[in-house]
Amino acid sequence: MITTEKKSAAIKSAQTHKNDTGGASAQVAVLTERIKEITEHLQANKHDFMARRGLLQMVGRRRRLLRYIAKRDSQAYLDLIKKLGIRR
């Protein structure tokens, strides 16, 4: 489970303005943190198939949000994936 501090730090790093807590870029940042944690969990627990399914769902949701950001503003998309360390 992602801690409140990690979640708020992820949101703060991807905000477009001061009160942005649910924008697409903030959602992508939070999903990235959750994906990192579940990936570490799965490296230790290889047979946890429900966690694997949840991970695949989160990756798909993040991909859709990134596609939305890329359509709206390609430079913001490139900046976001560079900041979060996501492959294209």
Backbone torsions as a table, in degrees:
resi	resn	phi	psi	omega
1	MET	NA	136.5	-179.3
2	ILE	-77.6	136.1	-179.2
3	THR	-78.6	161.3	-179.9
4	THR	-63.6	-36.4	-179.8
5	GLU	-66.3	-43.0	179.0
6	LYS	-64.9	-39.8	-179.2
7	LYS	-65.4	-45.6	-179.4
8	SER	-67.3	-34.4	177.0
9	ALA	-67.1	-39.1	178.7
10	ALA	-66.0	-42.0	179.1
11	ILE	-64.8	-42.9	-178.3
12	LYS	-64.1	-33.6	-178.6
13	SER	-73.4	-22.2	-174.4
14	ALA	-114.4	9.2	-178.7
15	GLN	-65.8	143.4	174.4
16	THR	-92.8	-26.1	173.4
17	HIS	-147.2	176.4	-169.9
18	LYS	-59.8	-39.4	-175.7
19	ASN	-98.6	13.6	-177.9
20	ASP	-79.5	106.0	177.4
21	THR	-119.0	-12.0	-177.2
22	GLY	-129.9	13.7	178.6
23	GLY	-67.3	167.6	-176.3
24	ALA	-60.7	-41.2	-179.0
25	SER	-67.5	-36.9	176.9
26	ALA	-67.0	-38.9	178.0
27	GLN	-64.3	-40.0	179.0
28	VAL	-64.0	-40.7	179.8
29	ALA	-63.5	-42.8	178.9
30	VAL	-66.3	-43.4	178.3
31	LEU	-61.9	-36.9	178.9
32	THR	-63.2	-42.2	177.6
33	GLU	-63.6	-43.4	179.2
34	ARG	-64.9	-38.9	179.1
35	ILE	-64.1	-39.6	178.1
36	LYS	-61.8	-43.9	-178.9
37	GLU	-65.8	-43.4	-178.4
38	ILE	-69.5	-32.7	177.1
39	THR	-63.6	-42.6	176.3
40	GLU	-63.0	-40.4	178.2
41	HIS	-61.3	-43.0	-177.2
42	LEU	-71.6	-24.8	176.2
43	GLN	-67.3	-30.5	178.5
44	ALA	-89.5	-30.0	-176.3
45	ASN	-121.9	81.2	-172.1
46	LYS	-66.5	-23.4	-175.7
47	HIS	-100.0	15.0	177.7
48	ASP	-85.3	84.8	-172.7
49	PHE	-75.2	-25.3	177.1
50	MET	-70.5	-38.1	176.3
51	ALA	-66.4	-37.0	177.8
52	ARG	-63.6	-40.3	178.5
53	ARG	-65.3	-43.1	177.2
54	GLY	-62.0	-38.1	178.0
55	LEU	-63.1	-44.6	179.3
56	LEU	-63.8	-36.6	177.2
57	GLN	-65.9	-41.4	179.1
58	MET	-66.5	-39.1	178.1
59	VAL	-63.1	-41.0	178.2
60	GLY	-65.7	-40.5	178.6
61	ARG	-65.1	-41.8	178.4
62	ARG	-64.8	-38.6	178.8
63	ARG	-63.1	-41.5	178.2
64	ARG	-64.5	-42.2	178.3
65	LEU	-64.7	-39.9	178.2
66	LEU	-66.2	-35.9	176.8
67	ARG	-64.3	-39.5	177.6
68	TYR	-62.7	-45.5	180.0
69	ILE	-63.7	-40.4	-178.8
70	ALA	-64.8	-35.9	177.9
71	LYS	-67.9	-39.9	-175.8
72	ARG	-75.8	-46.1	-175.4
73	ASP	-151.9	102.4	-173.7
74	SER	-67.2	-33.8	179.8
75	GLN	-69.4	-38.5	176.5
76	ALA	-64.0	-37.5	177.1
77	TYR	-61.4	-47.7	-179.2
78	LEU	-64.4	-39.9	177.8
79	ASP	-64.2	-41.3	-177.7
80	LEU	-66.3	-46.3	-178.6
81	ILE	-68.4	-30.0	176.6
82	LYS	-69.2	-41.6	-178.9
83	LYS	-66.1	-39.7	-176.3
84	LEU	-88.6	-11.6	179.6
85	GLY	75.2	36.4	179.7
86	ILE	-98.0	139.5	175.5
87	ARG	-72.7	154.9	-178.8
88	ARG	-69.9	NA	NA
